[in-house]
Amino acid sequence: MTDFLADPRHSVPSPASGGPREVVILGSTGSVGTQAIDLVLRNPERFTVTGLSAAGGRVELLAEQAHRLRVRTVAVARQDKAPELREALAARYGGEPLPEILAGPHAATELAASECHTVLNGITGSIGLAPTLAALEAGRTLALANKESLIVGGPLVKAVAKPGQIIPVDSEHAALFQALLGGPRAEVRKLVVTASGGPFRGRGKAELAAVTPADALAHPTWSMGPVITVNSATLVNKGLEVIEAHLLYDIPFDRIEVVVHPQSYVHSMVEFIDGSTLLQATPPDMRGPIAIGLGWPERVPDAAPAFDWSTASRWEFFPLDEEAFPAVGLARHVGALGGTAPAVFNAANEECVEAFLAGRLPFNGIVDTVAEVVAEHGTPERGTLLTVPDVLQAETWARARARELAAGAAKTTSEAHV
């Protein structure tokens, strides 16, 4: 298996002009996108944004971002939002020429292939796969915050990515990326991925049965979108990160460990064969990993807060309770199956999270239902011969089956209360 991050010290070429690095931001109105724009605006000598994309739920913010950054192109996934976007842009630009507007389900993919140095994929969900592939095929450096595109299309992504072309933006994988500078891959014993434990750390499975969406969205250390926050509460997010670590760094699943670290100071660790462990630590703030993704191999001064080492603090580590939080074990199983299994896992989870947030599925029902969908899917046959249609077909089936199971669970719960 080709490792496209064989050496994290790989130097990404700087712009030939010597000017600011041209960046495209996909998912610009989301959590990662807005923080990336904050970083860019604070470092105009380093970065300039040429294109923005968003789903279309926050058109006014997208127009404001486009005007402030003076981008060449704005993309919106919802075709019906194009007129509203044009009006919002016209109101800000006055009589000046408007940026190019792309609209429709393929708009972000077209933008990802546009002329620039780096594409930051901050889209949430597996819809980020096509833009990921487009950016890589166009030869762009890919700052990857959209873990789902790698997870559901791992063989596809690895087939087109060149060494050093992907810079991970997840805090855990940005940490591993940096810690792996400490030695050659042959001297790595294991990767240790840290988990905050979410809002339910320390609770048993029975205690989780009655938790509400409001409970699950109250993350103790990170501010994220609702889907990622619920994924953090179930630890599905950590399971996805284990699969991602395997794909990014070519380390077998049995050498990727998850530990609970409530403070979220240590973002992940690498243990070497001599017993040494290198870790990367900052206060919880996504602007640091985003700066690595946009600026590598150079660091961006003051991208994020640093620790005050003169102040006492407590750093704790606990083993993962896999009975209460079975998502990580399920993810290892899915990752080992390969093929379309990760796509089924991810798609079913997205549907189950939506059902939970809508009050149609209990919290424990999220991973239980995903596990049932995965079991029904069985062992995939295509393996490394995976194609985009394979992924889309598997996702469509998994979403439909997850909805059916969630609806059945809701009906059963309703009847039990009659």
NUDREN-957617 format. One record per residue (C-alpha): residue in three letters; x, y, z. Coordinates in Angstrom, 3 decimals, decimal comma, padded with zeros to 6 digits. Example, Ala and Ser with C-alpha at 12.3 -4.5 7.8 and 13.67 -1.06 7.14 Angstrom:
<atoms>
<'ala' <012,300 -004,500 007,800>>
<'ser' <013,670 -001,060 007,140>>
</atoms>
This chain:
<atoms>
<'met' <000,000 000,000 000,000>>
<'thr' <001,437 003,368 -001,011>>
<'asp' <001,879 005,806 001,872>>
<'phe' <001,249 009,315 000,579>>
<'leu' <002,522 010,747 003,863>>
<'ala' <005,699 008,674 003,838>>
<'asp' <007,706 011,583 005,217>>
<'pro' <005,967 014,472 007,011>>
<'arg' <009,100 016,537 006,354>>
<'his' <008,166 016,673 002,691>>
<'ser' <008,300 020,320 001,631>>
<'val' <005,261 021,636 -000,183>>
<'pro' <006,409 024,043 -002,920>>
<'ser' <005,869 027,713 -002,175>>
<'pro' <004,165 029,983 -004,726>>
<'ala' <006,521 030,724 -007,615>>
<'ser' <005,738 034,426 -007,334>>
<'gly' <006,909 034,569 -003,741>>
<'gly' <003,619 036,262 -002,841>>
<'pro' <000,842 035,030 -000,550>>
<'arg' <-000,187 031,417 -000,923>>
<'glu' <-003,465 031,142 -002,837>>
<'val' <-006,072 029,123 -000,935>>
<'val' <-009,546 027,776 -001,702>>
<'ile' <-011,774 027,109 001,337>>
<'leu' <-014,527 024,517 001,000>>
<'gly' <-017,147 024,692 003,727>>
<'ser' <-016,313 028,323 004,488>>
<'thr' <-019,363 029,040 006,668>>
<'gly' <-018,745 026,061 008,974>>
<'ser' <-016,581 025,857 012,072>>
<'val' <-013,309 024,997 010,297>>
<'gly' <-014,005 027,424 007,452>>
<'thr' <-014,711 030,439 009,668>>
<'gln' <-011,605 029,771 011,767>>
<'ala' <-009,506 029,407 008,618>>
<'ile' <-010,766 032,775 007,389>>
<'asp' <-009,856 034,327 010,743>>
<'leu' <-006,329 032,941 010,329>>
<'val' <-006,064 034,243 006,754>>
<'leu' <-007,258 037,722 007,687>>
<'arg' <-004,644 037,893 010,426>>
<'asn' <-001,905 036,842 007,989>>
<'pro' <-002,541 038,656 004,670>>
<'glu' <001,142 038,531 003,761>>
<'arg' <001,033 034,706 003,885>>
<'phe' <-002,369 033,776 002,458>>
<'thr' <-004,959 035,016 000,007>>
<'val' <-008,283 033,264 -000,602>>
<'thr' <-009,303 032,817 -004,236>>
<'gly' <-012,488 030,778 -003,780>>
<'leu' <-015,116 029,867 -001,197>>
<'ser' <-017,803 027,193 -001,133>>
<'ala' <-020,686 026,488 001,231>>
<'ala' <-023,825 024,379 001,308>>
<'gly' <-026,172 027,364 001,160>>
<'gly' <-027,695 027,566 004,600>>
<'arg' <-025,896 030,823 005,479>>
<'val' <-025,923 032,831 002,271>>
<'glu' <-025,466 036,227 003,928>>
<'leu' <-022,334 035,041 005,736>>
<'leu' <-020,964 033,513 002,525>>
<'ala' <-021,488 036,803 000,673>>
<'glu' <-019,856 038,737 003,498>>
<'gln' <-016,846 036,411 003,447>>
<'ala' <-016,518 036,669 -000,328>>
<'his' <-016,598 040,467 -000,253>>
<'arg' <-014,166 040,769 002,634>>
<'leu' <-011,687 038,372 001,047>>
<'arg' <-012,242 039,632 -002,522>>
<'val' <-012,367 036,113 -003,914>>
<'arg' <-012,541 035,213 -007,602>>
<'thr' <-015,170 032,496 -007,225>>
<'val' <-018,015 031,627 -004,845>>
<'ala' <-019,716 028,224 -004,930>>
<'val' <-022,992 027,161 -003,350>>
<'ala' <-024,208 023,552 -003,306>>
<'arg' <-027,904 024,403 -003,360>>
<'gln' <-028,891 025,530 -006,840>>
<'asp' <-031,997 027,282 -005,466>>
<'lys' <-029,789 029,559 -003,347>>
<'ala' <-027,892 031,017 -006,333>>
<'pro' <-030,290 033,986 -006,879>>
<'glu' <-030,202 034,828 -003,165>>
<'leu' <-026,402 034,636 -003,184>>
<'arg' <-026,189 036,895 -006,225>>
<'glu' <-028,435 039,477 -004,535>>
<'ala' <-026,421 039,340 -001,315>>
<'leu' <-023,173 039,818 -003,242>>
<'ala' <-024,619 042,691 -005,296>>
<'ala' <-025,662 044,471 -002,112>>
<'arg' <-022,085 044,369 -000,849>>
<'tyr' <-020,189 045,002 -004,065>>
<'gly' <-022,325 047,939 -005,190>>
<'gly' <-021,509 048,582 -008,836>>
<'glu' <-018,278 046,576 -008,784>>
<'pro' <-018,023 043,329 -010,771>>
<'leu' <-019,212 040,301 -008,807>>
<'pro' <-017,110 037,168 -008,336>>
<'glu' <-017,902 034,133 -010,466>>
<'ile' <-020,780 032,126 -008,982>>
<'leu' <-020,923 028,333 -009,222>>
<'ala' <-024,094 026,585 -008,070>>
<'gly' <-025,306 023,024 -007,769>>
<'pro' <-024,134 019,723 -006,265>>
<'his' <-020,877 019,740 -008,259>>
<'ala' <-019,952 023,374 -007,541>>
<'ala' <-017,489 022,593 -004,739>>
<'thr' <-015,858 019,900 -006,874>>
<'glu' <-015,343 022,357 -009,735>>
<'leu' <-013,933 024,938 -007,329>>
<'ala' <-011,569 022,369 -005,778>>
<'ala' <-009,866 021,924 -009,152>>
<'ser' <-009,459 025,670 -009,759>>
<'glu' <-006,100 027,425 -009,951>>
<'cys' <-004,617 027,774 -006,434>>
<'his' <-001,899 026,336 -004,219>>
<'thr' <-003,917 024,768 -001,383>>
<'val' <-007,487 023,524 -001,052>>
<'leu' <-008,824 023,360 002,513>>
<'asn' <-011,634 020,792 002,517>>
<'gly' <-013,727 021,720 005,552>>
<'ile' <-016,945 020,162 004,257>>
<'thr' <-018,745 017,880 006,725>>
<'gly' <-019,691 014,406 005,543>>
<'ser' <-018,898 012,055 002,694>>
<'ile' <-020,064 014,620 000,126>>
<'gly' <-016,516 015,895 000,495>>
<'leu' <-015,111 012,897 -001,432>>
<'ala' <-015,570 014,322 -004,940>>
<'pro' <-013,908 017,680 -004,053>>
<'thr' <-011,055 015,802 -002,369>>
<'leu' <-010,410 013,742 -005,503>>
<'ala' <-010,738 016,823 -007,745>>
<'ala' <-008,174 018,786 -005,741>>
<'leu' <-005,691 015,906 -005,751>>
<'glu' <-006,131 015,169 -009,453>>
<'ala' <-005,566 018,864 -010,222>>
<'gly' <-002,271 018,734 -008,317>>
<'arg' <-003,338 020,975 -005,448>>
<'thr' <-002,047 020,564 -001,917>>
<'leu' <-005,001 019,287 000,102>>
<'ala' <-005,457 020,504 003,678>>
<'leu' <-007,876 017,780 004,747>>
<'ala' <-010,382 018,484 007,505>>
<'asn' <-013,035 016,330 005,794>>
<'lys' <-012,001 012,981 007,255>>
<'glu' <-015,054 011,270 005,796>>
<'ser' <-013,784 011,571 002,222>>
<'leu' <-010,653 009,609 003,113>>
<'ile' <-012,580 007,077 005,171>>
<'val' <-015,274 006,247 002,607>>
<'gly' <-012,949 006,440 -000,395>>
<'gly' <-009,567 005,464 001,044>>
<'pro' <-008,293 003,407 -001,919>>
<'leu' <-009,572 006,041 -004,365>>
<'val' <-007,823 008,863 -002,510>>
<'lys' <-004,588 006,951 -002,071>>
<'ala' <-004,535 006,037 -005,757>>
<'val' <-004,353 009,680 -006,871>>
<'ala' <-002,503 011,383 -003,980>>
<'lys' <001,197 012,052 -004,413>>
<'pro' <003,672 011,916 -001,496>>
<'gly' <003,189 014,948 000,716>>
<'gln' <000,118 016,159 -001,147>>
<'ile' <-002,246 015,719 001,814>>
<'ile' <-001,744 017,683 005,021>>
<'pro' <-004,183 016,517 007,753>>
<'val' <-006,145 019,215 009,593>>
<'asp' <-007,932 017,134 012,252>>
<'ser' <-006,231 018,065 015,525>>
<'glu' <-005,304 014,426 016,192>>
<'his' <-003,807 013,810 012,780>>
<'ala' <-002,047 017,153 012,649>>
<'ala' <-000,496 016,091 015,965>>
<'leu' <000,590 012,700 014,616>>
<'phe' <001,909 014,410 011,484>>
<'gln' <004,178 016,582 013,635>>
<'ala' <005,196 013,885 016,142>>
<'leu' <006,235 011,566 013,317>>
<'leu' <009,027 014,029 012,561>>
<'gly' <010,808 012,407 015,498>>
<'gly' <012,008 009,352 013,618>>
<'pro' <011,683 007,117 010,544>>
<'arg' <008,494 005,108 010,114>>
<'ala' <010,344 001,820 010,735>>
<'glu' <011,040 002,961 014,308>>
<'val' <007,379 003,697 015,158>>
<'arg' <005,894 001,200 017,607>>
<'lys' <002,379 002,628 017,786>>
<'leu' <000,188 005,675 017,361>>
<'val' <-001,809 006,889 020,363>>
<'val' <-004,923 008,888 019,458>>
<'thr' <-006,360 010,915 022,315>>
<'ala' <-010,078 011,375 022,994>>
<'ser' <-011,620 013,934 025,326>>
<'gly' <-014,241 011,371 026,295>>
<'gly' <-016,957 013,852 025,340>>
<'pro' <-019,682 014,981 027,722>>
<'phe' <-020,401 011,444 028,965>>
<'arg' <-016,954 010,322 030,102>>
<'gly' <-017,224 007,991 033,073>>
<'arg' <-020,831 006,948 032,414>>
<'gly' <-021,752 003,321 031,846>>
<'lys' <-023,881 002,096 028,958>>
<'ala' <-027,049 001,974 031,092>>
<'glu' <-026,521 005,567 032,207>>
<'leu' <-026,338 006,702 028,572>>
<'ala' <-029,779 005,354 027,657>>
<'ala' <-031,668 008,509 028,645>>
<'val' <-029,300 011,274 027,521>>
<'thr' <-030,824 013,987 025,324>>
<'pro' <-029,552 015,824 022,238>>
<'ala' <-028,921 018,880 024,433>>
<'asp' <-026,753 016,734 026,709>>
<'ala' <-024,813 015,335 023,752>>
<'leu' <-024,216 018,771 022,216>>
<'ala' <-022,631 020,126 025,416>>
<'his' <-019,026 019,214 024,637>>
<'pro' <-016,682 020,083 027,528>>
<'thr' <-013,651 021,285 025,561>>
<'trp' <-014,372 021,810 021,845>>
<'ser' <-016,822 023,987 019,908>>
<'met' <-017,884 022,097 016,759>>
<'gly' <-020,851 021,546 014,479>>
<'pro' <-023,753 019,363 015,724>>
<'val' <-022,893 016,201 013,757>>
<'ile' <-019,237 016,194 014,836>>
<'thr' <-020,225 017,033 018,421>>
<'val' <-022,618 014,069 018,618>>
<'asn' <-019,951 011,894 016,985>>
<'ser' <-017,606 012,980 019,754>>
<'ala' <-020,198 012,046 022,373>>
<'thr' <-020,637 008,528 020,922>>
<'leu' <-016,902 008,304 020,120>>
<'val' <-017,802 007,492 016,517>>
<'asn' <-015,560 010,439 015,704>>
<'lys' <-012,655 008,646 017,383>>
<'gly' <-013,435 005,487 015,457>>
<'leu' <-013,319 007,446 012,215>>
<'glu' <-009,989 008,922 013,290>>
<'val' <-008,545 005,448 013,887>>
<'ile' <-009,471 004,488 010,320>>
<'glu' <-008,046 007,797 009,086>>
<'ala' <-004,769 007,246 010,972>>
<'his' <-004,422 003,800 009,416>>
<'leu' <-004,951 005,206 005,932>>
<'leu' <-002,742 008,270 006,372>>
<'tyr' <000,237 006,634 008,041>>
<'asp' <000,006 002,972 006,986>>
<'ile' <000,115 001,744 010,581>>
<'pro' <-001,827 -001,497 011,268>>
<'phe' <-004,991 -001,198 013,362>>
<'asp' <-003,505 -003,245 016,204>>
<'arg' <-000,825 -000,547 016,599>>
<'ile' <-003,264 002,357 016,853>>
<'glu' <-004,452 002,939 020,423>>
<'val' <-007,129 005,287 021,787>>
<'val' <-006,774 006,834 025,253>>
<'val' <-009,095 009,262 027,030>>
<'his' <-007,554 012,636 027,888>>
<'pro' <-010,284 014,943 029,272>>
<'gln' <-008,309 018,185 029,069>>
<'ser' <-007,732 017,888 025,289>>
<'tyr' <-004,261 019,372 025,692>>
<'val' <-002,365 016,453 024,133>>
<'his' <-003,782 015,926 020,664>>
<'ser' <-002,054 012,602 019,950>>
<'met' <001,224 010,753 020,487>>
<'val' <003,736 008,536 018,711>>
<'glu' <005,544 005,806 020,631>>
<'phe' <008,876 004,669 019,202>>
<'ile' <010,607 001,295 019,543>>
<'asp' <013,094 002,582 022,136>>
<'gly' <010,257 003,432 024,548>>
<'ser' <010,246 007,159 023,800>>
<'thr' <006,902 008,870 023,228>>
<'leu' <006,606 012,179 021,384>>
<'leu' <003,416 014,150 021,801>>
<'gln' <002,013 017,370 020,364>>
<'ala' <000,197 019,641 022,789>>
<'thr' <-001,606 022,990 022,659>>
<'pro' <-004,712 024,369 024,353>>
<'pro' <-007,812 023,137 022,457>>
<'asp' <-008,055 025,467 019,454>>
<'met' <-008,491 024,389 015,826>>
<'arg' <-006,597 027,363 014,422>>
<'gly' <-003,305 025,591 015,162>>
<'pro' <-004,068 022,505 013,021>>
<'ile' <-005,605 024,735 010,335>>
<'ala' <-002,386 026,767 010,227>>
<'ile' <-000,374 023,557 009,757>>
<'gly' <-002,665 022,591 006,878>>
<'leu' <-002,456 025,956 005,141>>
<'gly' <001,145 026,917 005,864>>
<'trp' <003,227 023,724 005,913>>
<'pro' <006,227 023,370 005,860>>
<'glu' <006,332 026,795 007,536>>
<'arg' <004,632 027,546 010,836>>
<'val' <002,374 030,570 011,233>>
<'pro' <003,409 032,736 014,208>>
<'asp' <000,743 033,080 016,913>>
<'ala' <-001,739 030,971 014,966>>
<'ala' <-003,263 029,767 018,227>>
<'pro' <-002,726 030,224 021,983>>
<'ala' <000,223 028,565 023,704>>
<'phe' <000,474 027,175 027,240>>
<'asp' <001,547 029,299 030,161>>
<'trp' <004,057 026,861 031,613>>
<'ser' <004,407 028,947 034,782>>
<'thr' <000,833 027,987 035,748>>
<'ala' <000,066 024,595 037,308>>
<'ser' <-002,255 022,319 035,353>>
<'arg' <-003,449 018,702 035,451>>
<'trp' <-003,094 016,354 032,496>>
<'glu' <-004,988 013,058 032,893>>
<'phe' <-005,149 009,896 030,806>>
<'phe' <-007,624 007,011 031,152>>
<'pro' <-008,283 003,772 029,263>>
<'leu' <-011,239 003,755 026,888>>
<'asp' <-014,411 002,058 028,172>>
<'glu' <-015,220 000,021 025,071>>
<'glu' <-018,373 -001,482 026,583>>
<'ala' <-020,004 001,929 027,101>>
<'phe' <-018,517 003,296 023,873>>
<'pro' <-018,322 000,448 021,329>>
<'ala' <-017,897 002,747 018,310>>
<'val' <-014,090 002,529 018,261>>
<'gly' <-014,090 -001,276 018,203>>
<'leu' <-016,738 -001,257 015,482>>
<'ala' <-014,655 001,190 013,449>>
<'arg' <-011,579 -001,056 013,714>>
<'his' <-013,677 -003,954 012,399>>
<'val' <-015,029 -001,838 009,556>>
<'gly' <-011,585 -000,502 008,687>>
<'ala' <-010,170 -004,016 008,548>>
<'leu' <-013,015 -005,112 006,237>>
<'gly' <-012,205 -002,257 003,854>>
<'gly' <-013,992 -001,848 000,537>>
<'thr' <-017,364 -000,173 000,981>>
<'ala' <-017,685 -001,092 004,679>>
<'pro' <-016,332 002,266 005,933>>
<'ala' <-018,771 004,088 003,635>>
<'val' <-021,638 002,035 005,065>>
<'phe' <-020,467 002,774 008,627>>
<'asn' <-020,195 006,508 007,993>>
<'ala' <-023,461 006,891 006,053>>
<'ala' <-025,481 004,881 008,565>>
<'asn' <-024,019 006,958 011,384>>
<'glu' <-024,958 010,248 009,701>>
<'glu' <-028,560 009,067 009,383>>
<'cys' <-028,644 007,828 012,971>>
<'val' <-027,240 011,099 014,311>>
<'glu' <-029,945 012,980 012,422>>
<'ala' <-032,592 010,663 013,914>>
<'phe' <-031,168 011,159 017,411>>
<'leu' <-031,125 014,950 017,092>>
<'ala' <-034,749 014,820 015,886>>
<'gly' <-035,760 012,718 018,881>>
<'arg' <-036,470 009,576 016,827>>
<'leu' <-033,626 007,421 018,169>>
<'pro' <-032,127 007,032 021,660>>
<'phe' <-028,457 007,839 022,192>>
<'asn' <-027,349 004,214 022,559>>
<'gly' <-029,407 003,430 019,470>>
<'ile' <-026,968 005,375 017,278>>
<'val' <-024,064 002,921 017,424>>
<'asp' <-026,330 -000,105 017,919>>
<'thr' <-028,163 000,730 014,689>>
<'val' <-024,920 001,434 012,809>>
<'ala' <-023,592 -001,953 013,950>>
<'glu' <-026,737 -003,658 012,655>>
<'val' <-026,416 -001,951 009,267>>
<'val' <-022,737 -002,919 009,060>>
<'ala' <-023,573 -006,538 009,918>>
<'glu' <-026,291 -006,684 007,256>>
<'his' <-023,900 -005,232 004,699>>
<'gly' <-021,500 -008,086 005,311>>
<'thr' <-017,987 -008,447 003,957>>
<'pro' <-017,306 -006,231 000,927>>
<'glu' <-015,985 -007,942 -002,161>>
<'arg' <-014,263 -005,214 -004,145>>
<'gly' <-011,512 -004,166 -001,725>>
<'thr' <-008,906 -002,011 -003,414>>
<'leu' <-010,880 -002,125 -006,684>>
<'leu' <-013,300 000,344 -005,135>>
<'thr' <-014,956 002,886 -007,443>>
<'val' <-016,941 006,050 -006,774>>
<'pro' <-020,199 004,353 -007,939>>
<'asp' <-019,486 001,535 -005,446>>
<'val' <-019,236 004,085 -002,630>>
<'leu' <-022,367 005,953 -003,676>>
<'gln' <-024,398 002,762 -004,031>>
<'ala' <-023,257 001,481 -000,629>>
<'glu' <-024,033 004,820 001,003>>
<'thr' <-027,504 004,967 -000,543>>
<'trp' <-028,312 001,495 000,741>>
<'ala' <-026,859 002,208 004,204>>
<'arg' <-028,800 005,451 004,603>>
<'ala' <-032,079 003,833 003,584>>
<'arg' <-031,531 000,840 005,867>>
<'ala' <-030,508 003,049 008,812>>
<'arg' <-033,663 005,135 008,362>>
<'glu' <-035,780 001,989 008,319>>
<'leu' <-034,188 000,656 011,495>>
<'ala' <-034,420 004,041 013,243>>
<'ala' <-038,095 004,327 012,304>>
<'gly' <-038,712 000,847 013,661>>
<'ala' <-036,959 001,733 016,914>>
<'ala' <-039,048 004,907 017,230>>
<'lys' <-042,260 002,946 016,653>>
<'thr' <-041,292 000,363 019,262>>
<'thr' <-040,470 003,077 021,798>>
<'ser' <-043,739 004,867 021,098>>
<'glu' <-045,780 001,670 021,520>>
<'ala' <-043,984 000,895 024,773>>
<'his' <-045,192 004,216 026,185>>
<'val' <-048,817 003,744 025,167>>
</atoms>
